[in-house]
């Protein structure tokens, strides 16, 4: 941890300790890291005798329904900023990523954040941001020590969910030694590793399998096979009985293809098009996402283009080609 991150951790810890009531915010289209981090922090604060509630604009994916406290996640309806001393976001790379909840977050007297995205603009009063961390869940794990909160089995389950999903079951490039250093502590706390890892990385719903088939049928390889692009229309989503969460991870089948350096999955959503982006060095998914107001990590990012599916897919294809040209990956042997 560098000095800036350490100072940020100290400031966030002090804010959490001094607060009596804390509102915890997730990002839109929540994934395992933002959910696991938020719910772990909630449990830790409750154990210290504080009031803590979690907020998210969107519904929780069913795959994470085993997490303690997930049924208590709320929207902003009927909530007053004066109900809380402190607002804290977990795994939110930019305040816009809170969607409809950014107004509530900003209106609470003091705000803090815990995040691991390199593109984070430090939007809170207190910022614990470490772009080198494998997942925000790891930073929440560290925060337990800063605020002297116990590591229970329920918290361990939340933290494992966050770090394992954001590292691709400890296979992505962002996996570092710190991700493994936390695992013995989680196991000692009673983490049911075998059951959870199977649930998260082996089991797939029928809708997910059907949607994967649709996406793979659409896949195209361009620029001598160095770019893979896929699309999913709303009609295809409906046909599969799929929700947005069922598209998670589909883009990885593009980037995992031999010789591919950039991959995208375009998904139609309420007249706009959401993109999941993946990259291999020297290309950057984050650079592409930032062009459209999105963000994320160098090798995994996302964004939204305000255009219909086919038009947006062509716009993204042009951006991917420009990124490939600028990054100049090695030629095939």
N, C-alpha and C positions, 0 to 999 in steps of 0.2 A: 504494500500500500504506500503510495507516495504521500508527501506532506499535505498536498491539497486534499486528497481523499481522507487522510487521517483527521485533518482539521474539520472536514465536513462531517465525518462520523461523530466526532466529539460534539459538534453543534447540534446535530440531529438527535443524538442521545440525550443531551441536556434538554432539548425541547420536549422530547417524549417524557422524560422524568418529571418535568415541571407541569406538564399538562394533566388535567383531571379527566378531560373528555377528548377523544381523538377520532376524527373521521378519516378513513383510509380509502384511497381511490385507486381503481384499476384503469387500464386502458380499454378502449373499445375493442370489440371482437376478442375477448379475453382468452389468453393462452395459459398453459400450465404454470409459467413463471410468474406472471402478474397475479394469478389466482392463488397459487401456493404461497407466494411472498406475503400477499395481503392477509390471508387467513392465518398464516403463522404469526405475523405481527399482531393481529387481533388477539389471538390466544395468549401471546406473551404479555400484552398490556392488561388483559383481563386478569391474568395471574398476579399482576402487581396491584390489583384493586382499582384499576381505571375503567372508565366506560370507553368502549371501542366499537365502532360500527364500520362496516365495509360497504362501499358504493361502486356501482358500475352501470353504465348506460345500457348494456346489452345483457341478455340472458346467459346463464352459466352453461357451458357445454356439459352434456350428460356424462361424458366420460370421467368427469371429475366429481361426480356426485358423492363419492365416498369421503370427501374431505370434510373435516369437522368445521361447522359453521357456514358451509356453502349455502344452505337454505336461508340464512339470515341476511344475505347480500341484498342491498336495497337500491332503488333509484332515488332521485332527488325529490320526488313528489312529497310535498308536505313537510319538508325539512327546512329549518331556519339556520342560517350561518351562526347565529348566536347560541345554538345548541352545543357548539364545540369550541374548545380552546385552540385546537391545532388541526390542520389538515395535512395529511401525509399521502403522497402517491408512491406506488411501488411498481417498478418496471415501466414507467411512463417516459418515453424518450423526448416528448414535447408536450406542452400543455394542451395543444390541439388534439392530442391523442386521447384526451378524456371525453371528447365529444360534448354532449349536452351537460356534462357535469363540471366543465371547466369554470363556469360561473360560480357555482357553489364553492369549489375549491378556492378560487380567488377571493371570495367574500368572507371566508373565515379569517379571524384576526391574524393568525400566523400560519405559515405553510412551510412544509419541508418535503423532501423527496429522497427516495433510495432507488438508485438506478444504475445500470451497467452499460448503457449505450454510448458509444463514442461520439455520437452526433448530438448529445444532450446539450441544450443551450443554457443550463443552470437557471431555470425559470422560477425556483422557489426562494424563500428567505434563507433556508438552510438546505444545503445540497450535499448529500452523500452520494457522489457519483464516481464510480471506478470503472472506466471503459475496458480495463484489462480483466475484470472478473468474468467468470464463465456464465454467471446468471445472477440476477438480483436476489434470488433465494440464498445464495452464498453470503451476500452482504447482510441480509436479514439474520442469517445464522451468526455472523460476527456481531451484529447489533444486540443479540441476546446477552452477550458478555458485557457490552457497554452499559446496558440498562439493568444488569443483574437479574435477568429473567431465567427461569428454569427451562431446560430442554426436555419437554415431555414427549411421549410417543406420538400424540396427536400433532404436535408441532413438527416432529421429525418427518411424519408422513407428508405434511404440507411442503416442507423444505426439499425433501427428496423429489416430490412431484415437480417442483420448480426447476431444480438443477438438472434433473435427468431429462426432462422434456426440452430444455433450452440447449442441451449439449448433444441431443440426438442419442440418448442412452450412452453418454460419455464417448462419443465417436467424432463429434465435430471438432474443428480446429480450435474453437474457443475453450475446449476442455483443458484445464491446467491442473497443476499439482494441488491447488487449493480446493478444487472440486472434490478430489479424492481425500484430502485431509479431513473434510467434514464427515465423510461417510462412517468412520469408526464411531464417532460420537452419535450419529443417527442410529447406528446399529445397537449401540449400548442402550439407547433410549427405547429400544423395542421395535424398530422399523421392520415390518414384514416384507423384506426385500423381494423374495421370490414371487409372492402373490402380486405385489404391486408392479413389478417390472413386466410380468406377463400381461397384466391388465392394460398397461400403458403402451407396450411395444409389440405385442403379439396379437391380441384380440382386436378384431375390427367388426363394426356393425355391418349389417347387410347393405345399408345405404352407402356406407363408405366404400365397400367393395364395388358396388354398382357404379358409383360416381368415378372411381378410379378407372373403371373400364371405359367410361365415356371420355375421360380426359386423355387416356392413352390412345384412344382411337383418333383423337384430334391432333396428336403430336406431330410436329414438323421439325426437321433438322435443316438449318440454313447455315450459310457461310462455311461450307465444307464440313458440316457437322459440328461446328464449334458452338452453335447456339441451338437450344431446344425451346420451342414455344408450344403451349397448350391453351385451350379455351374451354370454358364451361358456360353454357347459356342458362338462363333462369328456367327455361323449359326442361333442360336436361336435369337440373337440380330437382325440379318438381317431379319429374318422371321417376327419379330414384328415391323420392321421399327424403331428400337430403337437406340438411341445414348447413349454414356456413362452416360450422365446426368440422363437418365431414370432408371438407376440402383441405384441411390441415395435413401437411406432409406430402400431398400429391405432387407438388412441384419437385420434390426430391428425386422422383423417378426420372425427371429430365436431367438434372445435374449429375445424377449417378451414372448416366450413360458415358461410356468410354469416349474420350475426346471432346466432351462438351465442357465449355468454360463459363457459359451463361445460360440460365434457364428461367422461364417465366410461366406462370399460370394466370390467365386472365379469367375472372369470374364476374359475370353480369350481376349487378346488384342495384335495384331501384333506379334504373336509367343511367347509372354510372358503372364503371368497371374497376374492380379491385384486383390488384396484382400482388402475387407472391413471387419474390425474386431470389434466386440463388446464384452463387458465383464460385469459381475456383481462381486462386491466384494465377496471374497478377490482376485479374479483373475484379471489379468491385460492384456488388449489388447495392451498397449504400449510395455510391455516386449516382447510380441510375435512379434510385428511389428519390433522392434529394432533388433531382430535376423536376419532379412532379409534386413536391411538397411532402414527400414521405420520409422515411428514415429507417434506421435499424443498424445492422452490423455490416462489416465489409463483405461477408460471405452469405448473409441472409438478411433480407430487408423486405419492405412492402410499401405500397403507395396506392392512391386512387386517382384515376383519370376521369374527369367529368365529360364522358362521351360514351356513345353506345359501344357494345362489345367489339364489333368488327373494326370500327374506326379507331377505338382505343388500342386494340391489339396491333394495328398497323403503326400507330404512333410509338408504342413501346418497342416494336420490332426495330424501328429506325434508331431508337435510343440505344438498344442493345448492340446493334451493328456499330454505332459510333463508339460505344464503350470498348467493344472488342478491338476496333481499329486503334484506339488510343492506348490500350493496355498492351497490345502486341504480345499475345501468348506465343509460346514456342511452336514452330511448325511440327507436323507429324514426322516421325522418323521414316 
